Amino acid sequence: MPIQPGLSSQPPVGHLQDAAGERFVWLALLPLLSTGLYYALPLHLQQDLTIQFLPQALACLGLIIWAGHNEAPGRRLGLAPGRIGQGFRWGLVTGLFLGGLNVAVILYLVPLLGGDIAFLRQTPHAQIPTMLMLPWFILFVAVLVELLFRGFLLGRLLALLSGGPQASRRPGAAFAIGLSALVFSFDPFMVATFKHLHWIAVWDGLVWGIIWVRLRNLYATIIAHAIEVIVMYSVLKVTLV
């Protein structure tokens, strides 16, 4: 197909493209780098709530800019129309499994190893009225977190490391899944809120990441995330009264 006069086959300056033709994929590095730099700050700055939310704020900004410069951003994020049914089936099973597993780890394994779980009564999530948490706030958080950490961060890391429509079959996919899971688990607000229990988010992130890469279905990870947290919140709310 000939190139029309006056048009260039190269992307505009500043619009970095990967093998899949995406622009501004490097914006996914902002939350990754800011998360790493957070742990180099003095402890008194790490306690600042604004600084704790900076990686997520940069991820939101990066997502907005990236979505404005790429075609079909919803499809690239894993929000293709007609995939909700598949997402619900995978999300329900995965959420129930991870919810039950993590409840068992928190209530039985962590105390057995001498870990404290009483602090969970004082987390911001525990202070929100139950009628607001179930299910509305949990669903809102699940949508936002999965958009940022799976749809945007993991998806763009795949574009940077692997590229192309067969990215899920290349070695870069495993690295992208692992890296995005670590960034998710070591998110400053996550660590500040859930302390030593933030490690649970590593295997959550790995499972959700694998599902996203295999299915390219963000509905599945959103529903899995929401169901898991609903199970955990409900059981721990009753148990830790």
C-alpha positions as CSV (number, residue, x, y, z in Angstrom):
1,M,0.0,0.0,0.0
2,P,1.7,3.3,-1.1
3,I,2.3,6.0,1.5
4,Q,0.2,9.1,0.8
5,P,2.1,12.2,0.0
6,G,3.0,14.3,3.0
7,L,2.7,11.3,5.4
8,S,5.7,9.6,7.0
9,S,5.9,5.9,7.8
10,Q,7.7,6.7,11.0
11,P,5.8,7.7,14.2
12,P,5.9,11.4,15.3
13,V,8.9,12.5,17.4
14,G,8.3,11.5,21.0
15,H,5.9,8.7,20.1
16,L,8.0,5.7,20.8
17,Q,6.6,2.6,19.3
18,D,7.1,-1.1,20.1
19,A,6.8,-4.1,17.9
20,A,3.1,-4.1,18.3
21,G,2.8,-0.5,17.2
22,E,2.0,1.0,20.5
23,R,3.0,4.5,21.5
24,F,4.2,5.8,24.8
25,V,4.7,2.3,26.2
26,W,7.7,3.6,28.2
27,L,5.2,5.4,30.5
28,A,4.7,2.1,32.2
29,L,8.2,2.5,33.6
30,L,7.1,5.5,35.7
31,P,5.3,3.6,38.5
32,L,8.0,0.9,38.4
33,L,10.8,3.4,38.9
34,S,8.9,5.5,41.4
35,T,8.2,2.4,43.5
36,G,11.9,1.5,43.5
37,L,12.9,5.1,44.4
38,Y,10.4,5.2,47.2
39,Y,12.5,2.7,49.2
40,A,15.6,4.8,48.8
41,L,13.8,7.7,50.7
42,P,14.4,8.4,54.4
43,L,11.8,6.7,56.6
44,H,10.1,9.9,57.6
45,L,9.3,10.6,53.9
46,Q,8.1,7.1,53.3
47,Q,5.4,7.7,55.9
48,D,4.0,10.6,53.9
49,L,0.7,9.5,52.4
50,T,1.1,11.7,49.3
51,I,4.5,10.0,48.5
52,Q,3.0,6.6,49.1
53,F,0.4,7.2,46.5
54,L,2.8,8.7,44.0
55,P,3.5,5.5,42.0
56,Q,-0.3,4.9,41.6
57,A,-0.8,8.6,40.6
58,L,2.0,8.3,37.9
59,A,0.4,5.0,36.7
60,C,-3.0,6.8,36.3
61,L,-1.3,9.7,34.5
62,G,0.6,7.3,32.2
63,L,-2.6,5.3,31.5
64,I,-4.4,8.5,30.5
65,I,-1.7,9.7,28.2
66,W,-1.1,6.2,26.7
67,A,-4.8,5.7,26.1
68,G,-5.0,9.1,24.3
69,H,-2.3,8.2,21.8
70,N,-3.2,4.6,20.9
71,E,-6.0,3.1,18.9
72,A,-8.5,0.8,20.7
73,P,-7.0,1.2,24.2
74,G,-9.8,-0.8,25.7
75,R,-9.0,-3.8,23.6
76,R,-5.3,-3.4,24.4
77,L,-6.1,-3.3,28.1
78,G,-8.1,-6.5,27.9
79,L,-11.6,-5.0,27.8
80,A,-12.8,-6.2,24.5
81,P,-16.6,-6.4,24.1
82,G,-18.2,-9.7,24.6
83,R,-15.6,-11.1,27.0
84,I,-17.5,-10.5,30.2
85,G,-18.9,-14.0,30.4
86,Q,-15.5,-15.6,30.1
87,G,-14.1,-13.1,32.6
88,F,-16.8,-13.9,35.1
89,R,-16.2,-17.7,34.9
90,W,-12.5,-17.4,35.4
91,G,-12.7,-14.6,37.9
92,L,-15.3,-16.3,40.1
93,V,-13.3,-19.6,40.4
94,T,-9.9,-17.8,40.8
95,G,-11.3,-15.3,43.4
96,L,-12.9,-18.0,45.5
97,F,-9.7,-20.1,45.5
98,L,-7.3,-17.2,46.3
99,G,-9.7,-15.8,48.9
100,G,-9.9,-19.1,50.7
101,L,-6.2,-19.7,50.5
102,N,-5.3,-16.2,51.8
103,V,-7.7,-16.4,54.6
104,A,-6.1,-19.7,55.7
105,V,-2.6,-18.1,55.4
106,I,-3.6,-15.0,57.5
107,L,-5.6,-16.8,60.2
108,Y,-3.5,-19.9,60.7
109,L,-0.1,-19.8,59.0
110,V,1.0,-16.3,59.9
111,P,0.1,-16.6,63.7
112,L,1.8,-20.1,63.7
113,L,5.0,-18.4,62.5
114,G,4.7,-15.7,65.1
115,G,3.3,-13.0,62.9
116,D,0.9,-10.3,64.1
117,I,-2.5,-9.9,62.4
118,A,-4.2,-7.8,65.1
119,F,-3.2,-4.7,63.2
120,L,-5.7,-5.5,60.5
121,R,-8.4,-4.1,62.8
122,Q,-6.8,-0.6,62.4
123,T,-6.3,-0.5,58.6
124,P,-8.2,2.1,56.5
125,H,-10.2,-0.8,55.0
126,A,-11.4,-1.9,58.4
127,Q,-12.5,1.6,59.3
128,I,-14.8,2.0,56.3
129,P,-18.4,1.1,57.0
130,T,-19.3,-2.5,55.9
131,M,-22.2,-1.3,53.8
132,L,-19.9,0.9,51.8
133,M,-17.1,-1.7,51.5
134,L,-19.4,-4.6,50.4
135,P,-19.3,-4.6,47.4
136,W,-19.0,-1.0,46.1
137,F,-15.7,0.2,47.4
138,I,-14.1,-3.2,46.9
139,L,-15.3,-3.3,43.3
140,F,-14.1,0.2,42.7
141,V,-10.6,-0.6,44.0
142,A,-10.5,-3.9,42.0
143,V,-11.3,-2.0,38.8
144,L,-8.7,0.7,39.4
145,V,-5.9,-1.6,40.5
146,E,-6.4,-4.1,37.7
147,L,-6.5,-1.3,35.1
148,L,-3.2,0.0,36.5
149,F,-1.3,-3.1,37.4
150,R,-2.5,-5.7,34.9
151,G,-4.0,-3.8,31.9
152,F,-1.5,-0.9,31.8
153,L,1.7,-1.9,33.6
154,L,1.8,-5.6,32.7
155,G,0.4,-5.0,29.2
156,R,2.9,-2.3,28.4
157,L,5.8,-4.3,29.9
158,L,4.9,-7.1,27.6
159,A,5.0,-4.6,24.7
160,L,8.4,-3.3,25.7
161,L,10.0,-6.7,26.5
162,S,8.3,-8.9,23.8
163,G,6.1,-7.1,21.5
164,G,3.9,-8.5,18.7
165,P,0.7,-10.5,18.8
166,Q,2.5,-13.6,20.1
167,A,4.0,-11.9,23.2
168,S,2.4,-14.3,25.6
169,R,4.6,-17.2,24.1
170,R,7.9,-15.5,24.5
171,P,10.3,-15.5,27.5
172,G,9.7,-11.8,28.1
173,A,6.2,-12.6,29.2
174,A,7.4,-14.5,32.3
175,F,9.6,-11.6,33.3
176,A,6.9,-9.1,32.8
177,I,4.4,-11.1,34.9
178,G,7.0,-11.5,37.7
179,L,8.0,-7.8,37.6
180,S,4.5,-6.5,37.6
181,A,3.6,-8.8,40.5
182,L,6.6,-7.5,42.5
183,V,5.7,-3.8,41.8
184,F,2.1,-4.6,42.9
185,S,3.2,-6.3,46.1
186,F,5.7,-3.6,47.0
187,D,3.4,-0.7,46.2
188,P,4.2,1.8,49.0
189,F,0.6,2.1,50.2
190,M,0.2,-1.7,50.1
191,V,3.3,-2.2,52.3
192,A,2.5,0.7,54.7
193,T,-1.1,-0.7,55.2
194,F,-0.6,-4.4,55.3
195,K,3.0,-4.6,56.5
196,H,4.4,-8.1,56.4
197,L,1.2,-9.4,54.8
198,H,2.0,-7.5,51.6
199,W,3.8,-10.6,50.4
200,I,0.4,-12.3,49.8
201,A,0.1,-9.9,46.9
202,V,3.0,-11.5,45.2
203,W,1.2,-14.8,44.4
204,D,-2.0,-12.8,43.8
205,G,-0.2,-10.7,41.2
206,L,1.4,-13.8,39.6
207,V,-2.0,-15.6,39.3
208,W,-3.8,-12.6,37.9
209,G,-0.9,-11.8,35.6
210,I,-0.9,-15.3,34.1
211,I,-4.6,-15.1,33.6
212,W,-4.3,-11.7,31.9
213,V,-1.5,-12.9,29.6
214,R,-3.2,-16.1,28.6
215,L,-6.7,-14.7,28.1
216,R,-6.1,-11.0,27.5
217,N,-9.2,-10.5,29.5
218,L,-9.2,-7.8,32.2
219,Y,-12.7,-8.6,33.3
220,A,-11.4,-11.9,34.6
221,T,-8.7,-10.3,36.8
222,I,-11.1,-7.6,38.0
223,I,-13.7,-10.1,39.1
224,A,-11.1,-12.4,40.6
225,H,-9.7,-9.5,42.6
226,A,-13.1,-8.3,43.8
227,I,-14.3,-11.8,44.8
228,E,-11.1,-12.6,46.6
229,V,-11.2,-9.3,48.6
230,I,-14.9,-9.8,49.4
231,V,-14.1,-13.3,50.8
232,M,-11.1,-12.1,52.8
233,Y,-12.8,-9.0,54.1
234,S,-16.0,-10.8,55.1
235,V,-14.2,-13.6,57.0
236,L,-11.6,-11.4,58.7
237,K,-14.3,-8.8,59.6
238,V,-16.2,-11.5,61.6
239,T,-13.1,-13.3,62.9
240,L,-11.1,-10.3,64.1
241,V,-14.0,-8.5,65.9
